[in-house]
Amino acid sequence: MSLFHDASHDAVPAAEHPTLTWEAPQGTLRIWSHASEALILGLTIDPGFGVLFRLNRYQDEFLRIARRADGNVLLAVADPGRIVGYILVERPVPRAWQRRIVQSRWEDCPAIYELGALEVSRNYRRLRIAERLLEVLVADPAFQDKILVTTVMRRYWDLAGTGMDAWRYRASLVNLLVRYGFQEYATDDPRVITEPTDALLARIGPATAPEYVQQFHRLRLAHTPPTL
């Protein structure tokens, strides 16, 4: 039985077109940026997911972000309409941490968006899907004057599926993000610094206003006293 298919929708609404298409050994792969609710509801999800969410929660999370004016769901889709990779981007929102909900330190800067999740199905890895998703994301005109922040956190990594240890996986993930304009930054965020393999990375868009760049640097070290 396929997951998340809604028979009341076509697999791909006629008005929507993929941002990028390429051929892989498994067939044609397509990437949609700013995926709509109709598109999401018409697709199935590959069973090789399940690292970041339970399988029955993926559609809910995709729809939640697609409904936000400041959200962007990027989907990698294999024939005949199966989601095999994705990126989720949105304005900062409160997060659960240590059994409580905490506000995001980034909320007060309107230029900051969070790359909150990047995942590729175990069944479709080594096809450059993550690279193509990032390629589409950073080429989006909407993010040329924005700052994209993301945290790499060990507790969300599929180490068993990759055969890597934590430090090797961290290096591969950071290197991937750096190739698409991200840079690792120091932070005093307790959600990041409690685990030595975790890290904060950000891509500062080339047209980002200087005052927002300065605000980003203040916020990443929000609890660190300034050096005299």
Secondary structure, 3 states (H helix, E strand, C coil): CCCCCCCCCCCCCCCCCCCEEEEECCEEEEEECCCCHHHHHCCEECCCCCCCCCHHHHHHHHHHHHCCCCCEEEEEEECCCEEEEEEEEECCCCEEECCEEECCCCCCCCCEEEEEEEEECHHHCCCCHHHHHHHHHHHCHHHCCCEEEEEECHHHCCHHHHCCCHHHHHHHHHHHHHHCCCEEECCCCHHHHCCCCCEEEEEECCCCCHHHHHHHHHHHCCCCCCCC
